[in-house]
């Protein structure tokens, strides 16, 4: 029993029959009738085109494939001949170039640090250190390390030391290389250049601070205050913030590194408008500092036998003694200073007395000749001086203390002329003889360049500073 066809199904079947009939009509238009034994002109043209394409393909394709096969086939049967060709040898790199590049680790020696401590810090064995310092000369140099010395270590990736480098002096560098169990020493000469520079500035809040900020090392600043101008300037009381200074120094450089700042060649110091000048000059085998007129700056006596101190009691005809309580003359000058501060000889002298002297406590008396003598009292201890010994100006003779009748650590300093007490701060000494004649001409020719350099720099720096001051006040 068949299911009666629904109206929608009948409509869909008729639609399909109609589409099939339409498709047959389209094909009949585009497909030619069956071949009846004769080709049309259009069919001949198509056949000729396809035949030409086939011939071209047959000619081109074998050209890519056949010859290569023939060559391979022919080469497999052709006789072979082996020829030895002489080739140039490859260049050998030197042993230094073949070694791993050096990787230097810089170590700055600290206060109290020894070479053994440096090796321990880097994790290097002590046996390696002993191997490096077997030579007495090297041992002396490396055992006496000072704070600030720089050592360079070339350490391999496995932690083994390959080389140690240090500076023997400013122009020679020593490199110790470990090759197996042997130590190879190489002394490298460092090329150096010398530059002359002028440093100028104002005292400001502190001469030391201002000079350090301008690049002067502490040694140069001490030379300026304690050697050159110590006779003419009291840096504790005379100098104010607006005072100016200029210094000409020589600097030694190597490979862009400042190695050392030399001695001061020339200097000026203006104190409250009064200029002081100094020039370094060698005469009769001695190097001294002279003023612009060729007169030595070094006086017969130092104004202050102790450095970095203050005056606690001046020379006076009547004063109440702090211990005895009685009023009597104070025939010297007291310099308050920390216990242990070095005391210097005020001038060249013969030691006349060393020992305990009543209320003076530990005392040293120096005889300077021509009736001049000085006394230094209340010392905590003596230096290595003895009676009858000849000493030069600036020699340390003892150390500040409070021995004898003293309430605190200070130096009691007396100055006597033919046994009569004089005020050390006011006594007038005869000036030293200046340079004369040919020597004076040499001095002026040598120092004129330094003086011109100072004036040129000061004209630029201080003129610029002076022009700014009114604007700043406005």
Phi, psi and omega per residue, in radians:
X1 nan 2.184 -3.106
X2 -1.656 2.551 -3.140
X3 -1.403 2.252 -3.131
X4 -1.043 2.370 -3.099
X5 -1.282 2.326 3.134
X6 -1.373 2.909 -3.103
X7 -1.172 -0.731 -3.128
X8 -1.180 -0.645 3.130
X9 -1.176 -0.671 3.128
X10 -1.141 -0.674 -3.132
X11 -1.142 -0.687 -3.137
X12 -1.170 -0.662 -3.129
X13 -1.194 -0.686 3.117
X14 -1.148 -0.616 3.137
X15 -1.145 -0.708 3.109
X16 -1.130 -0.695 3.141
X17 -1.144 -0.683 -3.127
X18 -1.145 -0.718 -3.140
X19 -1.163 -0.635 -3.137
X20 -1.187 -0.690 3.132
X21 -1.146 -0.689 3.132
X22 -1.147 -0.652 3.135
X23 -1.141 -0.667 3.133
X24 -1.156 -0.608 3.127
X25 -1.152 -0.706 -3.139
X26 -1.131 -0.763 -3.139
X27 -1.110 -0.643 -3.110
X28 -1.142 -0.533 3.119
X29 -1.227 -0.639 -2.988
X30 -1.700 -0.421 -3.140
X31 -1.684 2.155 -3.126
X32 -1.137 2.876 3.140
X33 -1.171 2.839 -3.123
X34 -0.974 2.587 -3.088
X35 -1.085 2.248 -3.079
X36 -1.957 0.309 3.089
X37 1.758 -0.254 3.131
X38 -2.193 2.337 3.121
X39 -1.564 2.513 3.047
X40 -1.414 2.954 3.135
X41 -1.076 -0.649 -3.133
X42 -1.152 -0.701 3.112
X43 -1.133 -0.682 3.073
X44 -1.093 -0.689 3.139
X45 -1.131 -0.729 3.111
X46 -1.128 -0.725 -3.118
X47 -1.111 -0.712 3.132
X48 -1.113 -0.695 -3.135
X49 -1.131 -0.786 3.135
X50 -1.142 -0.613 3.136
X51 -1.164 -0.715 3.127
X52 -1.108 -0.760 3.119
X53 -1.075 -0.687 3.133
X54 -1.118 -0.734 3.134
X55 -1.107 -0.742 3.135
X56 -1.090 -0.724 3.117
X57 -1.125 -0.657 -3.139
X58 -1.159 -0.510 -3.108
X59 -1.473 -0.577 -3.026
X60 -1.460 -0.851 -3.045
X61 -1.009 -0.784 3.128
X62 -1.087 -0.433 -3.133
X63 -1.127 -0.454 3.136
X64 -1.552 -0.451 -3.002
X65 -1.875 -0.771 -2.985
X66 -1.153 -0.806 -3.087
X67 -1.078 -0.686 -3.127
X68 -1.102 -0.673 3.109
X69 -1.139 -0.687 -3.133
X70 -1.146 -0.680 -3.125
X71 -1.144 -0.780 3.117
X72 -1.072 -0.724 -3.122
X73 -1.161 -0.715 -3.115
X74 -1.213 -0.684 -3.111
X75 -1.201 -0.426 3.134
X76 -1.253 -0.370 -3.115
X77 -1.844 -0.226 -3.097
X78 -1.296 2.563 3.127
X79 -1.202 2.514 -3.094
X80 -1.890 2.492 3.108
X81 -2.223 2.274 -3.140
X82 -1.771 2.245 -3.141
X83 -2.123 2.362 3.106
X84 -1.612 2.089 3.136
X85 -1.833 2.308 3.117
X86 -1.399 2.042 3.135
X87 -1.843 2.534 3.117
X88 -1.147 2.535 -3.126
X89 -1.220 2.548 3.109
X90 -1.226 2.414 -3.138
X91 -1.143 2.372 -3.140
X92 -1.560 2.274 3.090
X93 -1.335 2.483 3.104
X94 -1.085 2.790 -3.076
X95 -1.067 -0.625 -3.133
X96 -1.125 -0.622 -3.130
X97 -1.307 -0.506 -3.136
X98 -1.295 -0.458 -3.127
X99 -1.225 2.759 3.132
X100 -1.151 2.499 -3.122
X101 -1.098 2.546 -3.115
X102 -1.221 2.450 3.099
X103 -2.186 1.549 -2.999
X104 -1.353 2.288 3.059
X105 -1.897 2.086 -3.068
X106 -1.586 2.342 3.120
X107 -2.240 2.174 3.078
X108 -1.669 2.166 -3.083
X109 -1.203 2.297 3.117
X110 -1.691 2.930 -3.121
X111 -1.058 2.253 3.126
X112 1.409 -0.017 -3.096
X113 -1.493 2.366 3.126
X114 -1.838 2.983 3.106
X115 -1.088 -0.675 3.109
X116 -1.088 -0.662 3.119
X117 -1.174 -0.620 3.110
X118 -1.162 -0.759 3.104
X119 -1.089 -0.706 3.117
X120 -1.138 -0.663 3.122
X121 -1.092 -0.626 -3.132
X122 -1.550 -0.030 -3.135
X123 1.283 0.486 -3.139
X124 -1.685 2.488 -3.091
X125 -1.212 2.599 3.124
X126 -1.146 -0.544 3.134
X127 -1.061 -0.632 3.099
X128 -1.154 -0.693 3.117
X129 -1.094 -0.789 3.140
X130 -1.097 -0.595 3.121
X131 -1.151 -0.653 -3.102
X132 -1.251 -0.573 -3.032
X133 -1.794 0.506 3.107
X134 -1.156 -0.638 3.124
X135 -1.257 2.331 -3.105
X136 -1.020 -0.679 -3.104
X137 -1.130 -0.750 3.127
X138 -1.187 -0.657 3.137
X139 -1.082 -0.759 3.139
X140 -1.070 -0.680 -3.089
X141 -1.261 -0.678 -3.056
X142 -1.524 -0.360 3.126
X143 -1.363 -0.559 -3.115
X144 -1.627 1.021 3.104
X145 -1.329 2.512 3.112
X146 -2.064 2.662 3.095
X147 -0.995 2.313 -3.115
X148 1.745 -0.293 3.068
X149 -1.104 2.536 -3.094
X150 -2.005 2.219 3.057
X151 -1.994 2.475 3.127
X152 -2.048 2.302 -3.106
X153 -2.092 2.267 3.023
X154 -1.773 1.843 -3.042
X155 -1.956 2.243 3.136
X156 -1.255 2.973 -3.123
X157 -1.122 -0.466 3.136
X158 -1.490 0.081 3.095
X159 1.584 -0.006 -3.130
X160 -1.457 2.502 3.125
X161 -1.396 2.196 3.097
X162 -1.723 -0.571 -3.122
X163 -2.812 2.677 3.045
X164 -2.205 2.392 -3.099
X165 -2.297 2.409 3.090
X166 -2.636 2.862 -3.132
X167 -1.690 2.114 3.087
X168 -1.282 -0.700 3.017
X169 -2.700 -2.964 -3.037
X170 -1.244 -0.278 -3.114
X171 -1.998 -0.077 -3.103
X172 -2.285 2.271 3.112
X173 -2.043 2.335 -3.108
X174 -1.876 2.287 3.078
X175 -2.111 2.149 3.111
X176 -1.859 1.963 -3.100
X177 -1.845 2.368 3.106
X178 -1.696 2.005 3.086
X179 -2.096 1.756 -3.031
X180 1.164 -2.162 3.101
X181 -1.725 0.104 -3.101
X182 -1.814 2.620 3.094
X183 -1.985 2.102 3.136
X184 -1.822 2.174 -3.140
X185 -1.752 2.287 3.100
X186 -2.274 2.160 3.113
X187 -1.750 2.063 -3.084
X188 -1.837 2.147 3.112
X189 -1.469 2.195 -3.085
X190 -1.644 2.133 3.090
X191 -1.201 2.368 -3.103
X192 -2.193 2.699 3.038
X193 -2.248 2.541 -3.137
X194 -1.922 2.222 3.133
X195 -2.082 2.386 3.062
X196 -1.761 2.129 -3.094
X197 -2.177 2.766 3.072
X198 -2.065 2.194 3.114
X199 -1.984 2.144 -3.122
X200 -2.263 2.571 3.115
X201 -3.057 -3.136 3.071
X202 -1.815 2.723 -3.112
X203 -1.093 -0.750 -3.141
X204 1.125 -2.519 -3.094
X205 -1.295 -0.391 3.132
X206 -2.796 2.303 3.112
X207 -1.075 -0.772 -3.106
X208 -1.106 -0.785 -3.117
X209 -1.117 -0.785 -3.105
X210 -1.156 -0.742 -3.125
X211 -1.183 -0.667 3.092
X212 -1.131 -0.683 3.126
X213 -1.104 -0.531 3.122
X214 -1.458 -0.042 3.048
X215 1.815 0.078 3.123
X216 -1.439 2.303 3.105
X217 -1.267 2.846 -3.117
X218 -1.040 -0.630 3.140
X219 -1.060 -0.709 -3.137
X220 -1.195 -0.676 3.121
X221 -1.136 -0.737 3.103
X222 -1.120 -0.629 3.097
X223 -1.127 -0.645 3.136
X224 -1.152 -0.738 -3.036
X225 -1.581 -0.671 -2.991
X226 -1.703 -0.170 -3.116
X227 -2.147 -0.827 -2.997
X228 -1.444 -0.954 -3.020
X229 -1.858 0.250 -3.082
X230 -1.161 -0.380 -3.114
X231 -1.474 -0.415 -3.012
X232 -1.953 -0.364 -3.061
X233 -2.207 2.273 3.000
X234 -1.640 1.775 -3.041
X235 -1.261 -0.138 3.102
X236 -1.534 -0.493 -3.044
X237 -2.263 -0.442 -3.056
X238 -1.416 -0.553 -2.949
X239 -1.510 2.389 3.059
X240 -2.102 3.007 -3.007
X241 -1.107 -0.560 -3.073
X242 -1.453 -0.087 3.114
X243 -1.155 2.627 -3.030
X244 -2.081 2.684 3.091
X245 -2.480 2.651 3.050
X246 -2.470 2.452 -3.071
X247 -2.364 2.328 3.023
X248 -1.844 2.086 -3.126
X249 -2.319 2.747 3.040
X250 -1.800 2.318 3.120
X251 -2.012 2.417 3.117
X252 -1.826 2.146 -3.105
X253 -2.059 2.639 3.040
X254 -2.606 2.127 3.094
X255 0.942 0.750 3.106
X256 1.333 0.149 -3.115
X257 -2.000 2.301 3.068
X258 -1.340 2.008 -3.102
X259 -1.556 -0.747 -3.062
X260 -2.806 2.547 2.993
X261 -1.818 2.139 -3.053
X262 -1.369 -2.995 -3.140
X263 -1.170 2.736 3.099
X264 -1.179 2.214 3.110
X265 -1.528 -0.618 3.118
X266 -2.751 2.689 -3.134
X267 -2.731 2.627 2.994
X268 -2.288 2.528 3.100
X269 -2.466 2.057 -3.134
X270 -1.770 1.977 -3.103
X271 -1.919 1.950 3.138
X272 0.900 0.734 3.097
X273 1.547 -0.178 -3.138
X274 -1.696 2.067 -3.098
X275 -1.465 2.474 3.013
X276 -2.146 2.348 -3.113
X277 -2.145 2.701 3.125
X278 -2.607 2.409 3.129
X279 -2.362 2.333 3.127
X280 -1.429 2.276 -3.081
X281 -2.639 2.387 3.126
X282 -1.672 2.236 -3.092
X283 -2.575 2.254 -3.133
X284 0.971 0.673 3.097
X285 1.381 0.006 3.133
X286 -2.063 2.517 3.082
X287 -1.801 2.115 -3.122
X288 -2.340 3.026 3.074
X289 -1.909 2.373 -3.104
X290 -2.203 2.742 3.042
X291 -1.445 -3.063 -3.059
X292 -1.128 -0.397 3.140
X293 -1.570 0.050 -3.133
X294 1.452 0.319 3.123
X295 -1.681 2.307 -3.122
X296 -1.035 2.409 3.093
X297 -1.362 -0.447 -3.122
X298 -1.240 2.085 3.133
X299 -1.629 3.024 -3.138
X300 -1.177 -0.468 -3.092
X301 -2.382 2.543 3.032
X302 -1.402 2.435 -3.126
X303 -1.174 -0.691 -3.093
X304 -2.236 2.041 -3.106
X305 -1.284 -0.139 3.092
X306 -2.232 2.603 -3.124
X307 -1.757 2.744 3.045
X308 0.923 1.012 -3.076
X309 -2.446 -3.080 3.084
X310 -2.431 2.736 3.121
X311 -1.473 2.093 -3.132
X312 -1.724 -0.363 3.107
X313 -2.707 2.280 -3.073
X314 -1.706 2.997 3.094
X315 -1.198 2.188 -3.103
X316 -2.648 2.761 -3.117
X317 -1.467 -0.342 -3.124
X318 -2.589 2.249 3.127
X319 -2.745 2.495 3.097
X320 -1.361 2.120 -3.101
X321 -1.179 2.264 -3.056
X322 -1.176 -0.342 -3.121
X323 -1.823 -0.844 -3.096
X324 -1.352 -0.469 3.132
X325 1.393 0.051 -3.141
X326 -1.729 2.657 3.102
X327 -1.538 2.161 3.103
X328 -2.727 2.948 -3.084
X329 -1.205 2.467 3.024
X330 -1.842 1.715 -2.961
X331 -1.624 0.671 3.088
X332 -2.839 -2.966 3.110
X333 -2.174 2.330 3.111
X334 -1.749 2.255 3.101
X335 -1.958 1.916 3.100
X336 -1.292 2.317 -3.116
X337 -2.741 2.728 3.111
X338 -1.057 2.610 3.103
X339 -1.010 2.267 3.131
X340 1.660 -0.001 3.106
X341 -1.139 2.310 -3.119
X342 -1.115 2.496 3.073
X343 -1.948 2.277 -3.071
X344 -1.847 2.620 3.017
X345 -1.176 2.288 -3.074
X346 -1.220 -0.393 3.131
X347 -2.841 3.055 3.069
X348 -1.060 2.367 -3.014
X349 -2.828 3.009 2.940
X350 -1.921 2.328 -3.134
X351 -1.238 2.035 -3.109
X352 -1.608 -0.545 -3.088
X353 -2.680 2.423 3.018
X354 -2.438 2.054 3.125
X355 2.777 -2.903 -3.140
X356 -1.512 2.341 -3.070
X357 -2.354 1.346 3.060
X358 0.928 -2.256 -3.111
X359 -1.208 -0.241 3.085
X360 -1.273 -0.332 -3.082
X361 1.239 -2.509 3.124
X362 -1.229 2.120 -2.961
X363 -2.363 2.550 3.015
X364 -2.192 2.325 3.084
X365 -2.074 2.261 -3.135
X366 -1.997 2.418 3.078
X367 -1.840 2.013 -3.081
X368 -1.666 0.007 -3.123
X369 1.439 2.888 3.126
X370 0.980 0.490 3.063
X371 1.547 0.022 -3.111
X372 -1.693 2.377 3.067
X373 -2.566 2.719 3.130
X374 -2.322 2.648 -3.127
X375 -2.249 2.440 -3.107
X376 -2.268 2.064 -2.984
X377 -2.181 2.960 3.092
X378 1.174 0.498 -3.126
X379 -1.192 2.638 3.035
X380 -1.442 -0.570 3.081
X381 -2.849 2.838 3.138
X382 -1.645 2.702 2.960
X383 -1.487 -3.019 -3.101
X384 -1.433 1.244 3.079
X385 -2.225 2.662 3.136
X386 -2.449 2.757 -3.112
X387 -1.071 2.388 -3.136
X388 1.582 -0.169 -3.114
X389 -1.326 2.471 3.048
X390 -1.606 2.242 -3.136
X391 -2.262 2.783 -3.132
X392 -1.808 2.864 3.139
X393 -1.023 2.364 3.138
X394 1.600 -0.123 3.119
X395 -1.170 2.359 3.102
X396 -1.262 2.154 -3.108
X397 -1.934 -0.268 3.131
X398 -3.122 -2.956 -3.042
X399 -2.392 2.505 -3.073
X400 -1.035 2.430 3.094
X401 -2.697 -2.734 -3.130
X402 -2.451 0.593 3.127
X403 -1.261 2.729 -3.114
X404 1.350 -2.622 -3.122
X405 -1.506 1.458 -3.119
X406 -2.463 2.459 3.140
X407 -1.599 -0.232 -3.132
X408 -2.913 2.972 -3.104
X409 -1.160 2.148 3.067
X410 -2.892 2.918 3.042
X411 -1.873 2.203 2.987
X412 -1.683 2.080 -3.025
X413 -2.086 2.188 3.123
X414 -2.085 2.566 3.138
X415 -2.221 2.181 -3.069
X416 -2.196 2.465 3.051
X417 -2.150 1.969 -3.073
X418 0.959 0.683 3.080
X419 1.454 -0.037 -3.132
X420 -1.752 2.295 -3.134
X421 -1.197 2.381 3.071
X422 -2.259 2.710 3.113
X423 -1.256 2.026 -3.106
X424 -1.059 -0.481 -3.082
X425 -1.494 -0.203 -3.060
X426 -2.107 -0.249 -3.092
X427 -1.082 2.384 -3.126
X428 -1.729 2.140 3.123
X429 -1.756 2.546 3.083
X430 -1.084 2.317 -3.110
X431 -1.180 2.602 3.113
X432 -1.193 2.750 -3.121
X433 -1.238 2.375 3.131
X434 -1.408 2.962 3.038
X435 -1.201 2.619 -3.103
X436 -2.406 2.813 2.983
X437 1.037 -2.299 -3.059
X438 -1.100 -0.671 -3.136
X439 -1.120 -0.707 3.116
X440 -1.121 -0.683 3.102
X441 -1.121 -0.711 3.090
X442 -1.114 -0.712 3.134
X443 -1.067 -0.818 -3.112
X444 -1.182 -0.636 3.107
X445 -1.165 -0.619 -3.102
X446 -1.350 -0.614 -3.021
X447 -1.640 -0.209 -3.091
X448 -1.101 -0.626 -3.138
X449 -1.142 -0.778 3.139
X450 -1.113 -0.697 3.125
X451 -1.139 -0.677 3.095
X452 -1.124 -0.664 3.108
X453 -1.115 -0.752 3.138
X454 -1.085 -0.816 -3.106
X455 -1.117 -0.666 3.140
X456 -1.113 -0.786 -3.129
X457 -1.192 -0.741 -3.124
X458 -1.143 -0.641 3.120
X459 -1.069 -0.610 -3.123
X460 -1.370 -0.868 -3.022
X461 -1.241 -0.907 -3.017
X462 -1.353 -0.517 3.050
X463 -1.131 -0.685 3.105
X464 -1.159 -0.687 3.132
X465 -1.177 -0.667 -3.126
X466 -1.178 -0.609 3.138
X467 -1.234 -0.422 -3.126
X468 -1.407 -0.472 -3.020
X469 -1.081 -0.808 3.102
X470 -1.054 -0.671 3.118
X471 -1.126 -0.673 3.124
X472 -1.133 -0.661 -3.135
X473 -1.222 -0.618 3.122
X474 -1.187 nan nan
